[in-house]
Amino acid sequence: MSASDVQVWTGILGTFVTVGVSVLGVLNFQRKRDRSASVGAAFKDVVESLASDNTTQQMAAAILMRRFFDNNSEQGAGRTPYANEAVAVIAGLLRKSETGQIQKVLADGLRYAPSLSSADLQGCNLARSYLGSREGDKKVVDLTNADLFEADLTGASLRGVTAAGAVFYRATLVNAVLVDAVLVGADFREARLAGVNFTGARLDGAQFSAAVDVPPDIASRLDAQGRVASEDTA
């Protein structure tokens, strides 16, 4: 084969490589676009099912909503593109929900969200929910700076969560479990705290002004402004 033939075949091969990469790029884009459209359609279907009058359909949809938090599921493909929307939908429903099975499934589902940092959970019915850590969990539920103004956390578990700076202003935490939670700088002003368990919780700088039924061991650490004094200075 002459030098000119080699040059021609090299040019052809280079063209095939260039075109091949281009085609694969287009196909990959189409797959991503199709997948995104499919996930969007699935999210719409689940939201519509949550609004159904059929209790069984509502329950199934409440469980399926968690799949939008899982990047290993088809609904969570592409780094959970609908995770924030899923949190917003769940929160919206929990603001109107009475305590019951569907309400608990929705509330429990929040612990699967990639993050609840700065989440708007004002007025949500989180009664009896389990948002706390379990043995074997790969991540800690992050409620840093979350807004739980007037939320109902009666009997809820936030065991081991990170909730520094979270707002529990006027929230109901009767018999709630906050064992080992990070609550540095959290706001519990005017909260109802009868029976709440703060064992092992980090509370430096947390505010308890006008809170009801503050545990005695915490009340003894409050300064004149109702703020928990640092253990280093107490």
Order of alpha helices (4+ residues) and beta strands (2+ residues): alpha-alpha-alpha-alpha-alpha
